[in-house]
Amino acid sequence: MTMTRSVVLGCGSYLPEKVLTNAELAAKVDTSDEWIVQRTGIRERHIAAEGEFTSHLAIKAAQAALADAGVDAQSIDLIVLATSTPDNTFPASAVAVQNGLGINHGAAFDLQAVCSGFVFALATADSLLRSGNFRRALVIGAETFSRILDWSDRGTCVLFGDGAGAIVLDAQQQPGAPSDRGVLTTHLRSDGRHKAKLFVDGGPSSTQTVGHLRMEGREVFKHAVGMITDVIVDAFNATGTSAEDVDWFIPHQANKRIIDASAHKLHIAPQKVVLTVDRHGNTSAASIPLALCTAVADGRVKRGDLLLLEAMGGGFTWGSALVRW
């Protein structure tokens, strides 16, 4: 019995031109390249230029994804933009992306789940495509986290960067087996008891300001591995697959130690892990599609490969997805 699957037609990414190295940060705050690399694996991050907004990054990533997919922007009838750093309080930055692509039909909206945003957006778009109400979607993760950092806080300012990544999803009929192409399963979780461990201390309703990112690093690290493995086990159980079946593990790029620990706990071989955090730091909702596009561009990810995506973010939120390329 056939079923509708959300098949990935192409992906694209964009990183701002300005690169901020660890050495440059060490000249501003009490830190060092050795300290940052040892604890996070990050060596550099990209910073959006003055006047360069989240929607600008998202448009460039979307254009690259459309080109990679070989489809026209007018064939898109759904845009889901995952971001915690929108251009404005409202409207959604997704409508700016829609307009920038010359699209004036269908639906476009933002989704906010912090670093888990891309997985949440993927799950949302997948559900809407499978419902039959939409045919082809752009799923985008885009952030300008440099705008919400306290640059005097060495515990956070060294971690984050700006960037965007996007994929084109197409609703297609598939046999209904684990060998199908497309999104096979998604699993999402949230637990608001952990809000104080990772949050921004501002907002329209509370302080009428944007605020700055605040994080209890050790607490986040402590919870990350356990929460991540929880939804991955659910994904395996839902599809009858295992870690051995995974061709590529493409996790949220927050911290190399978290990624290594998660892969080890799940018995995923190191050579199957896609790691790009060293080049762009934690770009929140943009990090998974940035890593994915890197692995596609360099030839690692090939047609038919099984990809395991996972992320955890402020809230806490966390989620997983299994996608057949």
C-alpha positions in Angstrom: 0.0 0.0 0.0 1.5 3.3 -1.1 1.8 6.3 1.1 2.8 10.0 0.8 6.3 10.8 1.8 8.1 14.1 2.0 11.1 13.6 -0.3 14.1 15.9 -0.2 14.7 17.3 -3.7 17.7 19.6 -2.8 19.4 21.6 -0.1 21.2 24.9 0.1 23.1 27.0 2.7 24.5 30.4 3.3 27.1 31.8 5.7 27.8 35.5 6.1 31.1 36.7 4.7 32.6 38.0 8.0 34.5 35.3 9.9 35.2 35.7 13.6 38.1 33.5 14.8 38.8 32.3 18.3 42.0 34.4 18.3 39.9 37.5 17.6 37.5 36.7 20.5 40.5 36.1 22.8 41.4 39.7 22.2 38.0 40.9 23.5 37.2 38.5 26.4 39.1 36.3 28.8 39.4 33.2 26.7 41.8 31.5 24.3 41.7 29.4 21.1 42.9 26.4 23.1 40.2 26.8 25.8 37.4 27.1 23.2 38.6 24.2 21.0 39.1 21.9 23.9 35.7 22.5 25.4 33.6 22.9 22.2 35.5 22.0 19.1 34.7 25.5 17.6 37.4 27.3 15.7 35.5 30.1 14.0 32.0 31.4 13.4 30.3 33.7 10.8 28.8 37.0 11.8 26.0 38.8 9.8 26.9 42.2 8.4 25.2 45.4 9.5 21.9 45.5 7.8 22.0 41.8 7.0 18.9 40.2 8.6 17.8 36.7 9.3 15.4 36.8 6.3 18.3 37.8 4.0 20.3 34.8 5.1 17.2 32.6 4.7 16.5 33.9 1.1 20.0 33.1 0.0 19.9 29.6 1.5 16.4 29.0 -0.1 17.7 30.2 -3.5 20.6 27.7 -3.3 18.2 24.9 -2.3 15.8 25.7 -5.2 18.8 25.7 -7.6 20.1 22.4 -6.2 16.6 20.8 -6.5 16.2 22.2 -10.0 12.7 23.5 -9.3 11.1 27.0 -9.7 10.2 29.1 -6.7 6.7 29.3 -8.0 6.2 25.6 -7.4 6.6 26.2 -3.6 3.3 26.5 -1.7 4.6 26.2 1.8 7.5 27.9 3.7 8.3 26.9 7.3 11.2 29.0 8.7 12.7 27.9 12.0 14.3 30.8 13.8 14.7 32.4 17.2 16.0 35.6 15.8 13.3 37.0 13.4 13.7 40.3 11.7 10.7 41.8 13.5 8.4 40.8 16.4 5.9 40.4 13.6 5.2 39.6 10.8 6.9 36.3 10.5 10.2 36.5 8.7 9.0 33.7 6.5 6.7 36.1 4.7 9.8 38.3 3.9 11.4 35.2 2.5 8.3 34.4 0.5 8.2 37.9 -0.9 12.0 37.9 -1.6 11.5 34.7 -3.7 8.7 36.3 -5.6 6.1 33.9 -4.3 2.6 35.3 -3.5 0.6 32.1 -3.0 0.5 29.4 -0.4 1.4 29.8 3.2 4.6 31.0 5.0 5.2 31.1 8.8 7.9 31.0 11.4 8.5 28.2 13.9 10.3 28.8 17.2 11.9 25.8 19.0 15.4 27.3 19.3 18.2 24.9 18.4 15.6 22.1 17.7 13.8 24.4 15.3 14.9 22.7 12.1 13.7 19.3 13.3 10.4 20.8 14.5 10.0 22.6 11.2 10.8 19.4 9.2 8.2 17.5 11.2 5.6 20.2 10.7 6.2 20.6 7.0 6.1 16.8 6.6 2.8 16.6 8.3 1.3 19.3 6.2 2.5 17.7 3.0 1.2 14.3 3.9 -2.2 15.9 4.7 -2.6 16.7 1.1 -3.1 20.4 1.7 0.3 21.4 0.3 2.5 19.9 -2.5 6.0 21.3 -2.2 7.7 23.0 0.8 10.8 25.0 1.7 12.0 24.2 5.2 14.6 26.7 6.4 16.7 27.2 9.5 18.1 30.7 9.7 19.6 32.7 12.6 21.5 35.8 13.5 22.4 34.8 17.1 25.2 37.4 17.1 22.4 40.0 17.7 21.3 38.5 21.1 24.7 37.7 22.6 26.3 39.4 25.5 29.8 39.9 24.1 31.3 40.3 27.6 30.1 36.8 28.6 32.8 34.4 27.6 30.6 31.4 28.4 28.2 32.2 25.6 29.7 34.6 23.1 32.3 32.1 21.9 29.7 29.4 21.1 27.3 31.0 18.6 27.3 32.2 15.0 25.0 33.2 12.2 23.9 31.3 9.1 21.1 29.6 7.2 20.3 26.3 5.6 17.3 25.1 3.6 15.8 22.0 1.9 13.1 21.5 -0.6 10.5 18.9 0.2 8.2 17.3 -2.3 5.1 15.2 -1.6 5.5 11.9 -3.5 3.9 8.5 -3.4 6.2 5.8 -2.0 5.7 2.1 -1.4 5.4 2.6 2.4 8.5 0.7 3.5 11.6 1.7 5.4 13.4 1.7 2.1 11.2 4.7 0.9 12.9 7.9 0.1 11.9 10.9 2.2 11.0 11.6 5.8 10.4 8.2 7.5 9.7 9.4 11.0 10.0 12.4 13.4 9.8 12.6 17.2 9.5 15.8 19.1 9.7 16.6 22.9 9.6 19.6 25.2 9.9 20.1 28.9 9.4 23.7 30.2 10.8 22.9 33.6 14.3 23.5 32.2 13.7 27.0 30.9 16.1 28.8 33.2 19.0 26.7 32.0 19.0 28.2 28.5 16.9 31.3 27.7 17.0 34.9 26.5 16.3 37.5 29.3 14.1 39.7 27.2 11.0 39.8 25.1 8.1 42.0 23.9 5.7 41.0 26.7 8.2 40.7 29.6 10.8 43.5 29.2 9.9 45.2 25.9 13.5 44.5 24.9 15.3 41.9 22.8 17.5 40.7 25.7 20.6 38.5 25.8 21.2 34.8 25.7 21.8 33.2 29.1 22.9 29.6 29.7 23.9 27.2 32.4 26.4 25.4 30.3 27.1 22.4 32.6 23.4 21.8 33.1 22.7 21.9 29.4 25.5 19.5 28.7 24.3 17.1 31.5 20.8 16.8 30.0 21.7 16.9 26.3 23.0 13.3 25.8 20.2 11.6 27.6 17.4 13.6 26.0 18.9 13.2 22.5 19.2 9.4 22.8 15.6 9.2 24.0 14.1 10.4 20.7 16.6 8.6 18.6 15.6 5.2 20.2 12.0 6.2 19.4 12.9 6.8 15.8 14.6 3.4 15.5 11.6 1.6 17.1 9.2 3.3 14.8 11.0 2.2 11.7 12.5 -1.1 12.7 16.0 0.3 12.1 19.1 0.5 14.3 22.3 2.5 14.5 23.9 0.0 12.2 21.5 1.0 9.4 22.3 4.7 9.7 24.7 5.9 6.9 25.1 9.4 8.3 24.5 10.9 11.8 23.8 14.7 11.3 23.3 16.2 14.7 22.7 19.8 15.9 26.2 21.4 15.8 26.4 22.8 19.3 29.4 21.2 21.0 31.8 18.5 19.7 31.9 16.8 23.1 28.1 16.4 23.2 28.1 15.1 19.6 30.9 12.6 20.4 29.2 11.4 23.6 25.8 11.0 21.8 27.3 9.0 19.0 29.2 6.8 21.4 26.1 6.1 23.5 24.1 5.2 20.4 27.0 3.0 19.1 27.3 5.1 15.9 30.8 4.9 14.4 32.8 8.1 14.4 33.3 8.0 10.7 29.5 8.2 10.2 29.2 11.5 12.1 29.0 14.8 10.1 30.8 17.5 12.1 30.9 21.1 11.0 30.7 23.0 14.4 34.4 23.8 14.1 33.6 26.0 11.0 30.4 27.8 12.0 29.9 27.3 15.7 26.3 26.8 17.1 24.0 28.4 14.5 20.9 27.1 16.4 18.1 26.2 13.9 20.5 26.6 11.0 23.1 24.1 12.1 21.6 20.8 10.9 20.8 22.0 7.3 24.3 23.6 7.2 25.9 20.3 8.2 23.6 18.4 5.8 24.5 20.6 2.8 28.2 20.3 3.6 28.0 16.5 3.5 25.9 16.6 0.3 28.2 19.0 -1.4 31.3 17.0 -0.7 29.8 13.8 -1.9 29.4 11.9 1.4 25.6 11.8 1.4 24.3 9.8 -1.6 20.9 8.8 -2.9 19.4 6.1 -0.8 21.5 6.9 2.3 19.7 6.8 5.7 20.2 10.1 7.6 19.7 10.5 11.3 19.0 14.1 12.4 18.7 15.2 16.0 18.8 18.4 18.1 18.2 19.9 21.5 17.4 23.5 22.3 16.3 26.0 24.9 13.0 25.2 26.6 14.1 22.4 26.7 13.0 21.1 23.3 14.5 18.1 21.5 13.7 16.0 18.5 14.9 13.5 15.9 14.2 12.6 12.3 15.1 9.7 10.1 15.3 10.7 6.4 16.1 8.5 3.4 18.1 10.6 0.9 
